[in-house]
Amino acid sequence: MLPSGFEGSGPVFATALPVVDRPSPNHGPRVGGDAVEMVLLHYTDMESMAAAADRLTDPAAEVSAHYLVDEDGTIHRLVPEGRRAWHAGHACWGGLRDVNSRSIGIEIVNPGHSCGYRPFPAVQMDAVTALCIDIVVRHGIDPRAVLGHSDVAPQRKRDPGELFDWAALAAAGLGLWPRHGFDPEAAAAHAPAMAPGMAGPAVLDLQFALDGIGYEVEGNGLYDPSLAAVVTAFQRHFRPALCDGTADPETLGLVYEILAVAQGPRPPMPAGPRDLTGTAGGA
């Protein structure tokens, strides 16, 4: 039985993973039905787990997420999955603008760029991966639709950032990622570099490719600050070693590879969530 404040979620909305319930009042009804189409990952960008939990459950803050994952792997459930948590803000992916109504939000405890950004511990990544698999399988979400906040809001967000281990999620069958055998050097061999200030058909092609992946991009043929922000967000996710907003050959090769993955056949569902028993979040 769900605790008080979590009634009415229904079986598809109830995880079987070990969680600690800390209900937040910050949520409302999903607009246009309760279908969930994506999982959105954030970092807390605050000094501590306690500070983040307090803010996410403070009515005055008017922010929340469905889950909060601590650095020790403990999963805190804040908002029922059937409800619209307030985590994405102004965002867009694949033309979908009310991201909150179509997503489940997971906040991951990390000081972020504001408070001493650091790598995400393995036990925390294991918990995030297990939770994502659990959500994707229960809701029948396309496994590629596990995204970062910076993907859906590249003009204003950086999380979960370049230190987040997207490769670990990809190894579990989650998210967009280059196909096995992809050679970035070969893909980049004939790609012309592009940088802010440029304009023309090649820039327009880049904009169309990013739009085809899902990013919100204006197709104006101008490499303006808005496009640079989108390229930077793409790099944080797929080429974290250098996130400078310049579409160098390696970045361009990756853009067209990810476009092929995004527009290719839907991948199979990932295997069931890994056992979290024995972690700090285990029963």
Secondary structure by P-SEA (a helix, b strand, c coil): cccccccccccccccccbbbbbcccccccccccccccbbbbbbcccccaaaaaaaaacccccccccccccccbbbbbcccccccccccccccccccccccccbbbbbbbccccccbbbbbcaaaaaaaaaaaaaaaaaaccccccccccccccccccccccccccaaaaaaaccccccccccccccccccbbbbccccccaaaaaaaaaaaaacccccccccccaaaaaaaaaaaaccccccccccccaaaaaaaaaaaaaaacccccccccccccccccccc
